Amino acid sequence: MKIALIGYGAMGKLIAGLAADKNHEIAVVIDESDARLSAEKLAEKLRGVTVAIDFSIAAAVNRNVEACLLADVPLVEGTTGWNDEKENVKKLIEENNGAFVFGANFSIGVNLFYRIADFAAELVSKFDDYEAFIEEQHHSRKKDAPSGTALKLKEIVAEHFTKDFSVSSIRAGNIPGTHRVGFDGAADQILLEHAARSREGFAAGAILAAEWIVGKKGFYEFIEVMDQVIVQQSKIQN
């Protein structure tokens, strides 16, 4: 694949290294020097690539989506903090026959953690004695709080717990990312935790999403990609 990287910070550089290991080409890099480009000018730079991966900033998501639609390039959206624009982006993708996959977190481990949290919340919710809570920690440079991952976990747990529950955030130092889902009762506490050791898992998931979206049309969440991967793995093992 010929990949366009939109945003060339820590995540962009990790993706570039991993893409090379998988024999993909980084054909275009869009960095801070391109911040003022219009969607039309950005589209000119993107034409001819197989897929674009965006880890830039939330304020640029609409422009990046419009540019990819103009260039007819699928987009993997890894930026968080743009939830308020989700319905607008979905409408743009569907009306223009685009291809878009997004995720609150592209870590394969986190997406498996979503499944574990869903199963646990369904099970624990059958007992009235327990209340749910979510905690997350990240490095001090992360701007959005709660994290997109914590909000996704809240959405998952809220499917089973109708009573409102706490979501707390900590920003300090260089924490790469830790998320906890807890269920507290009078006699005990059940605590599930996912702790990222590095950002490499996010980069691997973004490339997996890029490989998956090529040739498809539509608006997808990364957890849907993981569903298909899990089904494929189950078929292989059986």
JORA-V444379 format. One record per residue. N is the residue number from 1. OMEGA is omega in radians with two decimals (* if undefined). NEAR is the number of other C-alpha atoms within 12 Angstrom. Layout:
BEGIN
n=N omega=OMEGA near=NEAR
n=N omega=OMEGA near=NEAR
END
This chain:
BEGIN
n=1 omega=2.95 near=28
n=2 omega=-3.03 near=29
n=3 omega=2.95 near=39
n=4 omega=3.07 near=42
n=5 omega=3.06 near=46
n=6 omega=-2.99 near=45
n=7 omega=-3.09 near=33
n=8 omega=3.03 near=27
n=9 omega=-3.09 near=21
n=10 omega=-3.13 near=21
n=11 omega=3.14 near=33
n=12 omega=-3.13 near=35
n=13 omega=3.07 near=26
n=14 omega=3.13 near=27
n=15 omega=3.13 near=40
n=16 omega=3.14 near=35
n=17 omega=-3.12 near=22
n=18 omega=3.11 near=26
n=19 omega=3.12 near=31
n=20 omega=3.11 near=19
n=21 omega=-3.13 near=14
n=22 omega=3.10 near=19
n=23 omega=2.99 near=15
n=24 omega=-3.11 near=23
n=25 omega=2.99 near=24
n=26 omega=-3.02 near=32
n=27 omega=-3.09 near=24
n=28 omega=3.03 near=30
n=29 omega=3.08 near=31
n=30 omega=-3.07 near=33
n=31 omega=-3.07 near=24
n=32 omega=3.14 near=17
n=33 omega=3.14 near=12
n=34 omega=-3.01 near=23
n=35 omega=-3.07 near=22
n=36 omega=-3.14 near=16
n=37 omega=3.02 near=19
n=38 omega=3.09 near=20
n=39 omega=-3.12 near=24
n=40 omega=3.14 near=20
n=41 omega=3.11 near=21
n=42 omega=3.12 near=33
n=43 omega=3.11 near=30
n=44 omega=3.13 near=22
n=45 omega=-3.04 near=29
n=46 omega=-3.07 near=36
n=47 omega=3.10 near=25
n=48 omega=3.10 near=21
n=49 omega=-3.12 near=29
n=50 omega=-3.05 near=32
n=51 omega=3.06 near=43
n=52 omega=3.07 near=53
n=53 omega=-3.04 near=55
n=54 omega=2.95 near=47
n=55 omega=-3.12 near=42
n=56 omega=-3.14 near=33
n=57 omega=-3.07 near=27
n=58 omega=-3.09 near=26
n=59 omega=-3.09 near=19
n=60 omega=-3.02 near=32
n=61 omega=-3.13 near=35
n=62 omega=3.11 near=31
n=63 omega=-3.11 near=30
n=64 omega=3.08 near=48
n=65 omega=-3.14 near=46
n=66 omega=3.14 near=35
n=67 omega=3.14 near=34
n=68 omega=3.08 near=44
n=69 omega=3.11 near=34
n=70 omega=-3.12 near=29
n=71 omega=-3.09 near=29
n=72 omega=-3.11 near=31
n=73 omega=3.05 near=41
n=74 omega=-3.11 near=47
n=75 omega=2.98 near=53
n=76 omega=-3.04 near=47
n=77 omega=-3.13 near=48
n=78 omega=3.12 near=43
n=79 omega=3.08 near=40
n=80 omega=3.09 near=33
n=81 omega=-3.12 near=31
n=82 omega=-3.09 near=25
n=83 omega=-3.12 near=25
n=84 omega=-3.11 near=15
n=85 omega=-2.98 near=19
n=86 omega=-3.11 near=27
n=87 omega=3.10 near=14
n=88 omega=3.12 near=18
n=89 omega=3.12 near=32
n=90 omega=3.13 near=27
n=91 omega=3.12 near=20
n=92 omega=-3.12 near=26
n=93 omega=-3.08 near=31
n=94 omega=-3.12 near=19
n=95 omega=-3.09 near=16
n=96 omega=3.09 near=24
n=97 omega=-3.12 near=22
n=98 omega=3.13 near=33
n=99 omega=-2.98 near=40
n=100 omega=3.02 near=45
n=101 omega=-3.10 near=45
n=102 omega=3.08 near=40
n=103 omega=3.00 near=41
n=104 omega=-3.13 near=38
n=105 omega=-3.11 near=43
n=106 omega=3.07 near=44
n=107 omega=3.11 near=35
n=108 omega=3.12 near=33
n=109 omega=3.12 near=28
n=110 omega=-3.14 near=36
n=111 omega=2.98 near=34
n=112 omega=3.10 near=26
n=113 omega=3.06 near=33
n=114 omega=-3.12 near=38
n=115 omega=3.13 near=24
n=116 omega=3.14 near=23
n=117 omega=3.13 near=38
n=118 omega=-3.14 near=26
n=119 omega=-3.12 near=21
n=120 omega=-3.13 near=28
n=121 omega=3.10 near=36
n=122 omega=-3.12 near=22
n=123 omega=-3.05 near=19
n=124 omega=-3.09 near=26
n=125 omega=3.12 near=26
n=126 omega=-3.12 near=16
n=127 omega=-3.01 near=18
n=128 omega=-3.04 near=17
n=129 omega=-3.01 near=16
n=130 omega=3.01 near=27
n=131 omega=-3.10 near=30
n=132 omega=2.98 near=38
n=133 omega=3.13 near=36
n=134 omega=3.08 near=39
n=135 omega=3.05 near=33
n=136 omega=3.12 near=38
n=137 omega=3.08 near=34
n=138 omega=3.10 near=32
n=139 omega=-3.02 near=23
n=140 omega=-3.14 near=17
n=141 omega=-3.12 near=17
n=142 omega=-2.99 near=25
n=143 omega=-3.06 near=20
n=144 omega=3.11 near=26
n=145 omega=0.00 near=23
n=146 omega=3.11 near=29
n=147 omega=3.06 near=34
n=148 omega=3.12 near=34
n=149 omega=3.12 near=42
n=150 omega=3.12 near=41
n=151 omega=3.08 near=33
n=152 omega=3.08 near=34
n=153 omega=3.10 near=44
n=154 omega=3.12 near=36
n=155 omega=-3.13 near=25
n=156 omega=-3.10 near=29
n=157 omega=-3.12 near=38
n=158 omega=3.04 near=27
n=159 omega=-3.06 near=21
n=160 omega=3.13 near=27
n=161 omega=-3.09 near=29
n=162 omega=3.11 near=18
n=163 omega=-3.13 near=16
n=164 omega=-3.12 near=16
n=165 omega=-3.01 near=24
n=166 omega=2.95 near=25
n=167 omega=-3.08 near=29
n=168 omega=-3.07 near=23
n=169 omega=3.03 near=28
n=170 omega=3.05 near=27
n=171 omega=-3.12 near=23
n=172 omega=2.98 near=17
n=173 omega=-3.04 near=13
n=174 omega=-3.13 near=18
n=175 omega=-3.11 near=21
n=176 omega=3.10 near=28
n=177 omega=3.10 near=36
n=178 omega=3.12 near=34
n=179 omega=3.13 near=39
n=180 omega=2.98 near=34
n=181 omega=-3.08 near=42
n=182 omega=3.06 near=32
n=183 omega=-3.02 near=34
n=184 omega=3.11 near=24
n=185 omega=-3.11 near=18
n=186 omega=-3.03 near=12
n=187 omega=-3.06 near=9
n=188 omega=3.11 near=12
n=189 omega=3.06 near=17
n=190 omega=-3.06 near=23
n=191 omega=3.05 near=24
n=192 omega=-3.08 near=29
n=193 omega=2.93 near=27
n=194 omega=3.13 near=30
n=195 omega=3.11 near=23
n=196 omega=3.08 near=27
n=197 omega=3.12 near=17
n=198 omega=3.13 near=21
n=199 omega=-3.08 near=32
n=200 omega=3.11 near=26
n=201 omega=3.10 near=26
n=202 omega=-3.14 near=37
n=203 omega=3.14 near=34
n=204 omega=3.12 near=31
n=205 omega=3.13 near=39
n=206 omega=3.11 near=46
n=207 omega=3.06 near=48
n=208 omega=3.12 near=32
n=209 omega=3.13 near=42
n=210 omega=3.11 near=41
n=211 omega=-3.07 near=29
n=212 omega=-3.00 near=30
n=213 omega=-3.12 near=33
n=214 omega=-3.14 near=28
n=215 omega=-3.14 near=20
n=216 omega=3.02 near=23
n=217 omega=3.09 near=23
n=218 omega=-3.08 near=27
n=219 omega=-3.02 near=32
n=220 omega=2.96 near=32
n=221 omega=-3.05 near=30
n=222 omega=3.13 near=37
n=223 omega=3.06 near=32
n=224 omega=3.06 near=25
n=225 omega=3.14 near=33
n=226 omega=3.09 near=31
n=227 omega=-3.13 near=21
n=228 omega=3.11 near=18
n=229 omega=3.13 near=22
n=230 omega=3.11 near=18
n=231 omega=3.13 near=14
n=232 omega=3.14 near=13
n=233 omega=3.13 near=12
n=234 omega=3.13 near=11
n=235 omega=3.13 near=10
n=236 omega=-3.09 near=9
n=237 omega=-3.14 near=8
n=238 omega=* near=7
END
